[in-house]
Amino acid sequence: MTDDDLLSKVLSAADASEGYELRHFRVWREGRQLDVTLLDAGPSSGRNRYMVEVRDTQDLDGPYSLSNADDTIDNALSGVHWNEFPARD
């Protein structure tokens, strides 16, 4: 079973109209620890398949960025406002 098949099964079982597979990554950027979450709405979402959410793990009220939905992971990643996470002193 593919990840796309699994997402379809979850949506069907939950009688949900929309859902995402989430993949989490922890990265360090210029002294900041960031949580990066890749949201994948599956192939039926076409040009709106992927989004990327970024949060600073050490400042929960701090910067946050959510990309626009896009058809490729690369385009979604480039839509993140990485400049919202400047170097820590």
N, C-alpha and C positions, 0 to 999 in steps of 0.2 A: 504494500500500500504506500502510495506517495504522500508527501506532506499535503499536497493539494486535495487528495482524496480524503485524508483525515480531517482537514478543515471543512470539507463538504459534509462529512458525517456529523461533525460537531454542530454545524449550523442546522442541519436537518433535525438532529435529536433535540436541540434547544428551541426549535421552531423560530430561529432567529433570521432576520433579514440581512444582517451584516456581521462580519467578524474578521479577525486578524490573527494570523500566527505571529507570535512575538519571539524575537531572538534578542538576548541581552548580551552586551559587551561592556567591560569596564576598561577604560583607557586613561592614561595619564598624559595631559597636555599642558606644557608650560607650568608645571607645579600644581595643576588641578587634577583631581580625580573625578572623572566624568562617567556617568552611566549613559550608554548609547543603546537605544532600543530600536530595532528594525521591525517595522510593522508590514506584514505581507497579507494583503487581502485576497490573494489567489488569482489565477489566470483569468477568471471571468470578470475581473475588475478592469481589465484592459489598461488604459492609460493612467488609471488611478490605483495601480496595484501596490506601490511601495510608498511608505513614509518613514522618516527617521525622527526620533525624539531624543534630545540630549538634555541632561540635568547634571548640575554640580552636586556630587554626593556629600560634600562637606558644608554646603550652604543651601539648605532646602528652600529658603526664601530668595535665593539668588537667581542667577541667569538661567534661562530655559529657552530652548529653541525646538520648534517643530517644523519640519520641511513641508512644502506642498506635496500633495500626492503626485507620483510620477510613474512612468512605465518601466523604468530601470532603477536598480539599486544605485548605480553611479549618479544618476540625475537627482535622486532623492538625497543622497549624501552631499552633493554639491549645493543643495538647497538649504542646508543647515547654516544658520548664522554663527559660524565658528568664532567670529570676532566678538560675540557676546561673552566669551570665556577667555579674557586676557590673562597674561601671566600673573601669578601670585608673587607678591614681594617677599 
